Amino acid sequence: MASRCSPTLRQAQRQPAQAQQAAAHPGCRSSARAASAARQPAARAPRCRQSAAAAAAAGSSSSSALDGAAISVSGVDLTFKGRGINKQVLNTASLAVPRGSFHMLLGANGCGKSTLLRVLAGLFRPDAGAVHVDAPCGFVFQNPDHQVVMPTVAADVAFGLGRYRLSPEAVHAAVAHSLAQVGLSEFSERPTSSLSGGQKQRVAIAGALAECPRVLLLDELTTFLDYEDQENVLQCVRRIVDGSRRQQAADAPAQQAAAALAAAAAAAAARDAGPAAAAVAAPAAPVTALWVTHRLEELEYADSVSYMEGGRIAFSGSPAEMRQYMRRLGAVV
């Protein structure tokens, strides 16, 4: 399955500018709700319908579709200005993430990795450069207590589906499938207040999956978790990516024959039930996950890794190549 871009404000009261930019972004469906999120820290920000491409870079997105990259960033600059602040946080950042991969963005605190993720989500608009993210996409922030807001697990996973014209049966099926993907099928009616941090984080991921994302943008999901929960969340994302690739491979022989039917079904679904139904009707597509972290021990779960320093991507390669690079920098790996 693949997401609508679903950014949730981590600390909305402390980040009013972020909410305001989200409200102004053309991919966001409800600007009024984004604006209200700046005043209500527990509120969930709107789920965006389109890829998180900066408006100024939208014209360049087609090339990424040709080179096999689900995420493509080229020469992105971003400087925060205002109230005596003039700080460049992204400096000609460039990144390419292959479709159907689990890619980690590694770097020390303050290097710009979370800011780059917010650019991909459409929460920040870059000053220069080109950005493409396959649509639809989903965003999960690091603190689950600021995004899991409904009283029960099922209600929280279904939260974003409320803006589509879906039957109760379709919503129930989407919720059940999403919970199965994150290993929480038996938790459907469990109060969210009774969950561990790792379980809440998986519920947040399921909420993004319910809207059928092709890209998952994941911002330091293990920051507030103990070791067991960290492992469970990492394994969950690894299974989602691997499962989507297996599904696509199994469906490949039928793809060509089903293409015309799927296109017609998707068009009908878009007219009658909204984009979520259209995504379900479309042929299976691999899910790409971009995971932001500063933990070297998490690299074993990745297909590929990029290291960020000083607002730019300094190195990209396999996890083994990244460890060698970090050793050259003096890190104990």
Kinemage of the C-alpha trace (Angstrom):
@kinemage 1
@onewidth
@group {chain A} dominant
@subgroup {mainchain}
@vectorlist {calphas} color= white
{ca met a 1} P 0.000 0.000 0.000
{ca ala a 2} L 1.141 3.440 -0.488
{ca ser a 3} L 0.124 7.448 2.029
{ca arg a 4} L -1.222 10.753 1.562
{ca cys a 5} L 1.435 12.995 2.991
{ca ser a 6} L 0.345 13.018 6.626
{ca pro a 7} L 2.412 15.519 8.629
{ca thr a 8} L 1.566 15.800 12.323
{ca leu a 9} L 2.882 18.782 14.273
{ca arg a 10} L 5.300 17.585 16.952
{ca gln a 11} L 5.148 20.722 19.084
{ca ala a 12} L 2.728 22.977 17.294
{ca gln a 13} L 2.738 25.778 19.857
{ca arg a 14} L 6.521 26.024 19.620
{ca gln a 15} L 6.496 25.786 15.822
{ca pro a 16} L 3.797 28.183 14.567
{ca ala a 17} L 5.788 29.023 11.432
{ca gln a 18} L 5.851 25.344 10.484
{ca ala a 19} L 2.070 25.108 10.755
{ca gln a 20} L 1.634 28.285 8.759
{ca gln a 21} L 3.861 26.991 5.947
{ca ala a 22} L 1.964 23.723 5.930
{ca ala a 23} L -1.253 25.673 5.607
{ca ala a 24} L 0.120 27.607 2.663
{ca his a 25} L 1.499 24.577 0.852
{ca pro a 26} L -0.624 23.647 -2.181
{ca gly a 27} L -0.518 19.960 -1.244
{ca cys a 28} L -2.323 20.548 2.025
{ca arg a 29} L -6.028 19.996 1.856
{ca ser a 30} L -7.192 22.020 4.869
{ca ser a 31} L -5.357 25.267 5.494
{ca ala a 32} L -7.757 26.267 8.280
{ca arg a 33} L -6.982 23.114 10.180
{ca ala a 34} L -3.240 23.620 9.785
{ca ala a 35} L -3.571 27.130 11.154
{ca ser a 36} L -5.538 25.893 14.160
{ca ala a 37} L -2.843 23.292 14.826
{ca ala a 38} L -0.458 26.123 15.651
{ca arg a 39} L -2.700 27.006 18.590
{ca gln a 40} L -3.556 23.468 19.738
{ca pro a 41} L -0.519 21.252 20.475
{ca ala a 42} L -2.546 18.048 20.660
{ca ala a 43} L -4.225 18.573 17.296
{ca arg a 44} L -3.215 16.510 14.294
{ca ala a 45} L -2.088 18.470 11.269
{ca pro a 46} L -3.740 17.889 7.884
{ca arg a 47} L -2.790 14.947 5.723
{ca cys a 48} L -1.541 16.233 2.401
{ca arg a 49} L -2.847 14.790 -0.823
{ca gln a 50} L 0.156 15.250 -3.062
{ca ser a 51} L 3.901 14.635 -3.063
{ca ala a 52} L 5.911 16.949 -0.856
{ca ala a 53} L 7.561 18.938 -3.640
{ca ala a 54} L 8.297 22.580 -3.195
{ca ala a 55} L 6.134 24.708 -5.424
{ca ala a 56} L 9.173 26.366 -6.961
{ca ala a 57} L 10.642 22.966 -7.879
{ca ala a 58} L 7.513 21.255 -9.136
{ca gly a 59} L 8.508 21.518 -12.765
{ca ser a 60} L 11.556 19.311 -12.281
{ca ser a 61} L 9.798 16.296 -10.758
{ca ser a 62} L 9.308 14.348 -13.966
{ca ser a 63} L 12.985 13.417 -14.332
{ca ser a 64} L 12.912 11.532 -11.011
{ca ala a 65} L 10.129 9.309 -12.277
{ca leu a 66} L 12.450 8.201 -15.073
{ca asp a 67} L 15.542 7.390 -13.015
{ca gly a 68} L 13.863 5.053 -10.521
{ca ala a 69} L 14.054 7.427 -7.550
{ca ala a 70} L 11.063 7.719 -5.240
{ca ile a 71} L 12.726 10.740 -3.628
{ca ser a 72} L 14.947 13.144 -5.523
{ca val a 73} L 16.543 16.292 -4.127
{ca ser a 74} L 18.961 18.442 -6.110
{ca gly a 75} L 20.806 21.538 -4.911
{ca val a 76} L 18.324 22.489 -2.187
{ca asp a 77} L 19.079 25.563 -0.091
{ca leu a 78} L 17.099 26.794 2.893
{ca thr a 79} L 17.847 29.692 5.224
{ca phe a 80} L 15.763 30.506 8.275
{ca lys a 81} L 15.236 34.256 8.581
{ca gly a 82} L 13.331 36.516 10.910
{ca arg a 83} L 13.425 37.820 14.480
{ca gly a 84} L 17.160 38.347 14.340
{ca ile a 85} L 17.798 34.882 12.852
{ca asn a 86} L 19.646 34.323 9.597
{ca lys a 87} L 20.843 30.726 9.572
{ca gln a 88} L 21.419 28.511 6.555
{ca val a 89} L 20.260 25.001 7.463
{ca leu a 90} L 20.373 23.356 4.006
{ca asn a 91} L 23.296 24.024 1.685
{ca thr a 92} L 22.975 22.587 -1.849
{ca ala a 93} L 21.597 19.335 -0.426
{ca ser a 94} L 21.177 16.552 -2.995
{ca leu a 95} L 19.761 13.081 -2.431
{ca ala a 96} L 18.272 10.212 -4.460
{ca val a 97} L 16.378 7.318 -2.827
{ca pro a 98} L 15.485 4.311 -5.036
{ca arg a 99} L 11.896 3.109 -5.099
{ca gly a 100} L 11.107 0.210 -2.808
{ca ser a 101} L 14.113 0.777 -0.536
{ca phe a 102} L 14.626 1.396 3.174
{ca his a 103} L 17.005 4.371 3.166
{ca met a 104} L 18.446 5.948 6.296
{ca leu a 105} L 19.529 9.567 6.612
{ca leu a 106} L 22.234 9.685 9.265
{ca gly a 107} L 23.818 12.683 10.943
{ca ala a 108} L 24.549 14.490 14.164
{ca asn a 109} L 22.014 16.758 15.846
{ca gly a 110} L 21.718 20.058 14.003
{ca cys a 111} L 23.053 18.807 10.659
{ca gly a 112} L 19.759 19.544 8.847
{ca lys a 113} L 18.363 16.044 8.369
{ca ser a 114} L 14.987 16.701 10.020
{ca thr a 115} L 14.712 20.004 8.165
{ca leu a 116} L 15.319 18.205 4.868
{ca leu a 117} L 12.585 15.721 5.788
{ca arg a 118} L 10.192 18.609 6.388
{ca val a 119} L 11.078 20.047 2.993
{ca leu a 120} L 10.153 16.683 1.471
{ca ala a 121} L 6.866 16.792 3.395
{ca gly a 122} L 6.040 20.287 2.186
{ca leu a 123} L 6.255 21.849 5.638
{ca phe a 124} L 9.166 24.047 4.539
{ca arg a 125} L 9.708 25.561 1.119
{ca pro a 126} L 13.335 25.679 -0.052
{ca asp a 127} L 14.920 28.878 -1.284
{ca ala a 128} L 16.458 27.060 -4.261
{ca gly a 129} L 16.766 23.598 -5.773
{ca ala a 130} L 14.535 20.841 -7.088
{ca val a 131} L 12.503 18.368 -5.023
{ca his a 132} L 10.413 15.344 -6.019
{ca val a 133} L 8.610 12.820 -3.807
{ca asp a 134} L 6.426 10.059 -5.245
{ca ala a 135} L 2.790 10.656 -4.332
{ca pro a 136} L 1.143 9.859 -2.122
{ca cys a 137} L 3.406 9.985 0.934
{ca gly a 138} L 3.039 9.745 4.699
{ca phe a 139} L 4.927 11.490 7.494
{ca val a 140} L 5.444 10.185 11.040
{ca phe a 141} L 7.106 12.376 13.668
{ca gln a 142} L 9.359 11.234 16.480
{ca asn a 143} L 7.030 11.726 19.476
{ca pro a 144} L 4.014 9.394 19.270
{ca asp a 145} L 2.213 11.237 22.080
{ca his a 146} L 1.836 14.225 19.757
{ca gln a 147} L 0.202 12.313 16.909
{ca val a 148} L -1.804 9.442 18.413
{ca val a 149} L -4.837 11.410 19.571
{ca met a 150} L -7.953 9.214 19.375
{ca pro a 151} L -9.248 7.080 22.266
{ca thr a 152} L -8.844 3.676 20.580
{ca val a 153} L -6.318 2.200 18.179
{ca ala a 154} L -8.856 1.622 15.390
{ca ala a 155} L -10.241 5.145 15.693
{ca asp a 156} L -6.769 6.633 15.479
{ca val a 157} L -5.768 4.620 12.403
{ca ala a 158} L -9.066 5.616 10.733
{ca phe a 159} L -8.613 9.290 11.639
{ca gly a 160} L -7.232 10.420 8.276
{ca leu a 161} L -9.802 8.446 6.287
{ca gly a 162} L -12.618 10.627 7.577
{ca arg a 163} L -12.063 13.179 4.820
{ca tyr a 164} L -12.784 10.645 2.064
{ca arg a 165} L -16.189 9.410 0.969
{ca leu a 166} L -15.644 5.808 2.065
{ca ser a 167} L -18.174 3.280 3.271
{ca pro a 168} L -17.816 1.954 6.848
{ca glu a 169} L -16.829 -1.409 5.342
{ca ala a 170} L -14.014 0.194 3.323
{ca val a 171} L -12.733 2.070 6.367
{ca his a 172} L -12.819 -1.091 8.478
{ca ala a 173} L -10.927 -3.039 5.810
{ca ala a 174} L -8.274 -0.319 5.471
{ca val a 175} L -7.787 -0.155 9.241
{ca ala a 176} L -7.568 -3.946 9.584
{ca his a 177} L -5.029 -4.206 6.768
{ca ser a 178} L -2.888 -1.365 8.155
{ca leu a 179} L -2.847 -2.834 11.662
{ca ala a 180} L -1.866 -6.217 10.229
{ca gln a 181} L 1.082 -4.582 8.460
{ca val a 182} L 2.445 -3.207 11.730
{ca gly a 183} L 1.694 -6.345 13.759
{ca leu a 184} L -1.135 -4.890 15.849
{ca ser a 185} L -4.177 -6.762 14.552
{ca glu a 186} L -5.224 -7.754 18.062
{ca phe a 187} L -5.034 -4.172 19.335
{ca ser a 188} L -7.902 -2.708 17.330
{ca glu a 189} L -10.135 -1.826 20.293
{ca arg a 190} L -7.321 -1.235 22.759
{ca pro a 191} L -7.291 2.240 24.392
{ca thr a 192} L -4.363 4.203 22.994
{ca ser a 193} L -3.578 5.422 26.513
{ca ser a 194} L -2.641 1.846 27.462
{ca leu a 195} L -0.003 1.419 24.725
{ca ser a 196} L 3.748 1.547 25.075
{ca gly a 197} L 5.721 4.174 23.183
{ca gly a 198} L 6.710 1.679 20.507
{ca gln a 199} L 3.135 0.482 20.081
{ca lys a 200} L 1.954 4.082 19.713
{ca gln a 201} L 4.623 4.671 17.094
{ca arg a 202} L 3.408 1.637 15.144
{ca val a 203} L -0.168 2.946 15.402
{ca ala a 204} L 1.066 6.232 13.905
{ca ile a 205} L 2.699 4.298 11.050
{ca ala a 206} L -0.533 2.348 10.526
{ca gly a 207} L -2.415 5.651 10.288
{ca ala a 208} L -0.151 6.669 7.412
{ca leu a 209} L -0.449 3.243 5.751
{ca ala a 210} L -4.251 3.442 5.844
{ca glu a 211} L -4.041 6.167 3.194
{ca cys a 212} L -1.962 4.008 0.849
{ca pro a 213} L 1.455 5.720 0.753
{ca arg a 214} L 4.206 5.086 -1.746
{ca val a 215} L 6.688 6.963 0.454
{ca leu a 216} L 7.039 6.985 4.243
{ca leu a 217} L 8.967 9.886 5.776
{ca leu a 218} L 10.010 8.841 9.288
{ca asp a 219} L 11.663 11.316 11.648
{ca glu a 220} L 13.758 9.679 14.398
{ca leu a 221} L 10.998 7.309 15.489
{ca thr a 222} L 13.103 5.570 18.140
{ca thr a 223} L 14.140 8.703 20.063
{ca phe a 224} L 11.745 8.245 22.990
{ca leu a 225} L 11.656 4.428 22.988
{ca asp a 226} L 13.388 1.760 25.042
{ca tyr a 227} L 15.519 -0.863 23.306
{ca glu a 228} L 12.753 -3.429 22.768
{ca asp a 229} L 10.375 -0.858 21.303
{ca gln a 230} L 13.164 0.520 19.101
{ca glu a 231} L 13.721 -2.922 17.617
{ca asn a 232} L 9.992 -3.521 17.118
{ca val a 233} L 9.526 -0.260 15.202
{ca leu a 234} L 12.602 -0.857 13.015
{ca gln a 235} L 11.477 -4.402 12.234
{ca cys a 236} L 7.993 -3.090 11.461
{ca val a 237} L 9.276 -0.647 8.822
{ca arg a 238} L 11.614 -3.282 7.383
{ca arg a 239} L 8.661 -5.688 6.981
{ca ile a 240} L 6.520 -3.024 5.309
{ca val a 241} L 9.173 -2.277 2.677
{ca asp a 242} L 10.002 -5.943 2.067
{ca gly a 243} L 6.338 -6.919 1.933
{ca ser a 244} L 5.551 -4.257 -0.649
{ca arg a 245} L 8.385 -5.481 -2.876
{ca arg a 246} L 7.228 -9.089 -2.621
{ca gln a 247} L 3.675 -8.052 -3.434
{ca gln a 248} L 4.800 -6.121 -6.482
{ca ala a 249} L 6.899 -9.063 -7.695
{ca ala a 250} L 3.977 -11.444 -7.241
{ca asp a 251} L 1.674 -9.075 -9.106
{ca ala a 252} L 4.107 -8.354 -11.953
{ca pro a 253} L 2.790 -10.969 -14.449
{ca ala a 254} L -0.704 -9.559 -14.122
{ca gln a 255} L 0.277 -5.885 -14.216
{ca gln a 256} L 0.016 -5.344 -17.963
{ca ala a 257} L -3.272 -7.167 -18.350
{ca ala a 258} L -4.783 -5.334 -15.381
{ca ala a 259} L -3.482 -1.876 -16.267
{ca ala a 260} L -6.486 -0.710 -18.283
{ca leu a 261} L -8.958 -2.093 -15.746
{ca ala a 262} L -7.051 -0.571 -12.845
{ca ala a 263} L -6.912 2.824 -14.530
{ca ala a 264} L -10.647 2.779 -15.103
{ca ala a 265} L -11.293 1.655 -11.533
{ca ala a 266} L -8.981 4.321 -10.145
{ca ala a 267} L -10.717 7.030 -12.172
{ca ala a 268} L -14.111 5.871 -10.944
{ca ala a 269} L -12.869 5.680 -7.373
{ca ala a 270} L -11.445 9.187 -7.552
{ca arg a 271} L -14.838 10.486 -8.706
{ca asp a 272} L -16.937 8.522 -6.265
{ca ala a 273} L -14.894 8.020 -3.111
{ca gly a 274} L -11.778 10.175 -3.080
{ca pro a 275} L -8.060 9.575 -3.453
{ca ala a 276} L -7.737 6.807 -0.880
{ca ala a 277} L -10.079 4.553 -2.821
{ca ala a 278} L -8.263 5.445 -6.034
{ca ala a 279} L -4.966 4.345 -4.519
{ca val a 280} L -6.450 1.026 -3.434
{ca ala a 281} L -7.754 0.423 -6.946
{ca ala a 282} L -4.369 1.108 -8.560
{ca pro a 283} L -1.794 -1.667 -9.168
{ca ala a 284} L 0.518 -2.488 -6.267
{ca ala a 285} L 3.538 -0.204 -5.907
{ca pro a 286} L 6.578 -0.666 -3.663
{ca val a 287} L 6.768 1.408 -0.497
{ca thr a 288} L 9.894 3.521 -0.021
{ca ala a 289} L 10.917 4.495 3.525
{ca leu a 290} L 13.232 7.382 4.403
{ca trp a 291} L 14.296 7.049 8.042
{ca val a 292} L 16.085 9.921 9.813
{ca thr a 293} L 18.387 8.864 12.659
{ca his a 294} L 21.595 9.613 14.524
{ca arg a 295} L 22.025 6.025 15.746
{ca leu a 296} L 24.732 4.017 13.970
{ca glu a 297} L 23.362 0.753 15.383
{ca glu a 298} L 20.199 1.128 13.281
{ca leu a 299} L 22.095 0.829 9.985
{ca glu a 300} L 21.737 -2.968 9.936
{ca tyr a 301} L 18.095 -2.545 8.920
{ca ala a 302} L 18.829 -0.246 5.967
{ca asp a 303} L 19.282 -0.978 2.266
{ca ser a 304} L 21.252 2.229 1.794
{ca val a 305} L 22.423 5.173 3.868
{ca ser a 306} L 23.302 8.846 3.432
{ca tyr a 307} L 25.356 10.896 5.858
{ca met a 308} L 24.438 14.546 6.336
{ca glu a 309} L 26.763 17.229 7.637
{ca gly a 310} L 26.566 21.002 7.521
{ca gly a 311} L 23.256 21.040 5.677
{ca arg a 312} L 24.371 18.846 2.777
{ca ile a 313} L 24.711 15.158 1.948
{ca ala a 314} L 28.372 14.299 2.477
{ca phe a 315} L 28.258 10.579 1.600
{ca ser a 316} L 25.838 7.938 0.301
{ca gly a 317} L 26.357 4.193 0.037
{ca ser a 318} L 25.574 0.813 1.544
{ca pro a 319} L 25.547 0.314 5.335
{ca ala a 320} L 28.976 -1.373 5.105
{ca glu a 321} L 30.379 1.541 3.092
{ca met a 322} L 28.887 3.971 5.574
{ca arg a 323} L 30.625 2.236 8.479
{ca gln a 324} L 33.935 2.511 6.651
{ca tyr a 325} L 33.271 6.197 6.018
{ca met a 326} L 32.441 6.776 9.690
{ca arg a 327} L 35.657 5.012 10.747
{ca arg a 328} L 37.609 7.389 8.539
{ca leu a 329} L 35.933 10.230 10.425
{ca gly a 330} L 37.097 8.708 13.702
{ca ala a 331} L 33.824 7.169 14.858
{ca val a 332} L 33.855 3.893 16.770
{ca val a 333} L 31.608 1.603 14.704
